[in-house]
Amino acid sequence: MALSSPPFLTQSPEFKKPSKLPVWFRPTFAPEQGVLLVLFGAFLTGASLAQQWNQWTNIALLCAFFALQVEHPYVVQLKQRRSWKPRFVIWGGIYGISALSLAIVLWFHSPVLLSIYVLAVMALIADGIAVFQKKHKSIVNELISFAAICLASPLAYGATTGNLSIEAVGMWILNTLFFSSAIYTIKLRKKRTQSLTPGIIYHGVSLLVITGLYGLDCLSLVTALSFLIALIKFGIVNCVLEWYRQAKFQAIAIFETRFALVYTAIACISVLPAHLPPS
């Protein structure tokens, strides 16, 4: 899946310890920890919508995690395509084979997941094209990235229940719109993208889309209202814009993380019944 760089979590410092292991033997991991929060947040909303957690849910979580880890070595190798990097080729292959193997197992259990796999592959191809065109950090590619990561939501639902529903699709769109909103707040920290207009347009369009999903019974009222967390965050950022632009990255990471966690909690609780059905 394609990735972006949302500051939901601070990047952990790298402590380089002397190692006798060859460089290629060391695993590669996605450098942006924020995408893990997006992945797990989206996955939890899908599992909550399914209202159960079983062995297939566990397999789906592993599959989504390995698929997420494929993108980093994939992109790095494309950027350095003039010379092969054994470490990225080897670990990209390990993650890819692991994700593919688990995806096949899940596919036999729930054939409807094939549509999700197709979308994920399309996102990965689009990410590669963006790298070649030197537009990997463009807004369009970042939107595709979030949409790809949020496929974890219907993946969790489909793997757990064995089918997909219009509510699962609605949750995927809602998650994509919420987590993608971070793009427009973070852009405010850069001089050449400090305009508020794109963010205002994005949140306005998103609100219309979510209203439409609610009208089509894809989302419950409370679930749809969870997007208000993004609107509240954007409003607060506008009120403290100078602080937001000048604050250290760690403070911004904490700020974004809190809103992401509140949204995830509300979205998950909103689709759970008063009492979970017996397993």
SVG drawing of the C-alpha trace seen along z (x, -y; Angstrom):
<svg xmlns="http://www.w3.org/2000/svg" viewBox="-31 -33 61 54">
<polyline fill="none" stroke="black" stroke-width="0.4" points="0.0,0.0 1.0,-3.5 2.1,-5.6 2.2,-9.2 3.7,-11.0 1.0,-12.1 2.5,-13.3 0.2,-11.3 3.1,-9.9 6.6,-11.1 9.3,-9.2 11.3,-7.2 15.0,-8.0 17.3,-5.5 19.9,-4.1 22.6,-2.6 24.2,0.2 27.3,2.1 26.1,5.2 28.0,8.0 25.0,8.8 25.2,7.8 23.2,4.7 20.9,6.6 19.9,8.9 18.4,6.1 14.6,5.7 13.2,2.5 10.2,0.8 8.1,-2.1 9.8,-5.2 6.6,-7.1 4.9,-5.7 1.8,-7.7 0.7,-5.4 0.6,-2.6 -2.0,-4.6 -4.0,-5.1 -3.8,-1.4 -4.8,-0.2 -7.5,-2.9 -9.1,-1.9 -8.8,1.8 -10.4,1.4 -13.4,-0.5 -13.9,2.4 -13.6,5.0 -16.1,3.0 -18.5,2.8 -18.3,6.6 -19.1,6.8 -16.8,9.8 -13.1,10.8 -12.0,14.2 -9.1,16.1 -9.7,14.5 -9.5,11.1 -6.1,11.9 -4.9,13.1 -6.3,10.0 -4.4,7.8 -1.2,9.5 -1.9,9.3 -2.6,5.5 0.6,5.0 2.8,6.8 1.2,5.0 1.9,1.7 5.6,2.6 6.0,3.4 5.7,-0.2 8.9,-1.6 11.5,0.7 9.5,0.6 9.6,-3.2 13.3,-3.4 14.4,-1.0 12.4,-2.9 14.1,-6.1 17.5,-4.4 16.7,-2.3 20.1,-2.8 21.6,-0.5 20.0,2.5 19.9,2.4 19.9,6.0 18.3,5.0 15.3,3.4 14.9,6.0 15.1,8.9 12.8,7.4 10.4,6.0 10.1,9.5 9.7,11.1 6.9,8.6 5.3,9.0 5.3,12.8 4.0,12.8 1.2,10.4 0.3,12.3 0.3,15.7 -2.1,14.4 -4.2,12.6 -4.7,15.9 -5.7,17.7 -8.2,14.9 -9.5,15.0 -10.4,18.7 -12.3,17.9 -13.9,14.7 -13.8,14.3 -15.3,10.8 -11.9,9.6 -10.6,9.7 -12.0,6.3 -10.0,4.9 -6.8,6.5 -7.4,5.0 -7.7,1.5 -4.6,2.0 -2.5,3.1 -3.8,0.1 -2.7,-2.2 0.7,-0.6 1.1,-1.1 0.0,-4.7 2.5,-5.2 5.3,-3.9 4.2,-6.1 4.3,-9.1 7.8,-8.2 8.9,-8.1 7.2,-11.5 8.7,-12.9 5.3,-13.6 5.4,-11.1 4.5,-13.8 1.8,-15.4 -1.7,-15.9 -3.2,-13.5 -0.8,-10.8 -1.2,-11.3 -5.0,-11.0 -4.5,-7.8 -2.1,-6.7 -4.7,-7.3 -7.4,-5.6 -5.2,-2.5 -4.3,-2.3 -7.9,-2.7 -8.7,0.4 -7.8,2.1 -11.4,1.3 -13.3,3.3 -10.5,5.9 -11.2,6.5 -15.0,6.5 -14.8,8.8 -12.3,11.3 -14.3,11.4 -17.8,11.8 -17.1,13.4 -18.9,10.7 -18.9,6.9 -21.7,4.5 -22.5,1.0 -21.8,-0.1 -18.2,1.3 -17.7,-0.8 -19.1,-3.8 -16.7,-3.3 -13.8,-3.1 -14.8,-6.4 -15.3,-8.0 -11.9,-6.9 -10.2,-8.1 -11.8,-11.5 -10.9,-11.9 -7.3,-10.8 -6.7,-12.6 -7.7,-15.8 -4.3,-15.8 -2.8,-16.6 -4.4,-20.0 -3.4,-21.0 0.2,-19.9 0.5,-21.8 -0.2,-25.0 3.3,-24.6 5.0,-25.1 5.4,-28.5 4.4,-27.6 1.3,-25.8 0.1,-28.1 -3.2,-29.0 -6.3,-28.0 -8.5,-27.7 -7.6,-24.1 -8.4,-22.9 -11.7,-24.8 -12.7,-23.3 -11.6,-19.8 -13.5,-19.8 -16.6,-21.3 -16.6,-18.7 -16.0,-15.9 -18.9,-17.1 -21.2,-16.9 -19.9,-13.4 -20.5,-12.2 -24.0,-13.8 -24.7,-11.8 -23.5,-8.6 -25.8,-9.2 -28.7,-9.9 -28.0,-6.6 -27.9,-4.7 -24.3,-3.9 -23.5,-5.5 -25.4,-5.9 -25.9,-9.4 -23.4,-9.1 -20.8,-7.5 -21.3,-10.3 -21.0,-12.9 -17.6,-11.5 -16.2,-13.5 -16.9,-16.6 -13.6,-15.8 -11.8,-16.8 -13.8,-20.0 -13.1,-20.9 -9.4,-20.2 -9.2,-22.3 -11.1,-25.1 -8.7,-25.0 -5.7,-25.1 -7.1,-28.2 -7.5,-29.8 -3.9,-29.1 -2.4,-29.2 0.9,-31.0 1.6,-28.5 0.8,-25.6 3.2,-26.9 6.0,-27.5 5.6,-24.7 8.0,-21.8 7.1,-18.7 6.7,-16.7 4.0,-19.0 2.2,-18.8 2.4,-15.0 0.8,-14.9 -1.9,-17.4 -2.8,-15.3 -2.6,-12.0 -5.1,-13.0 -7.7,-14.0 -7.0,-10.7 -7.6,-8.6 -10.8,-10.5 -12.1,-10.0 -11.2,-6.3 -12.9,-5.7 -16.1,-7.4 -16.3,-5.7 -15.7,-2.3 -18.2,-2.8 -20.8,-4.1 -21.1,-0.8 -21.0,1.5 -24.3,2.8 -25.2,2.3 -24.1,5.9 -21.8,7.9 -23.4,11.1 -22.1,14.3 -19.2,15.8"/>
</svg>
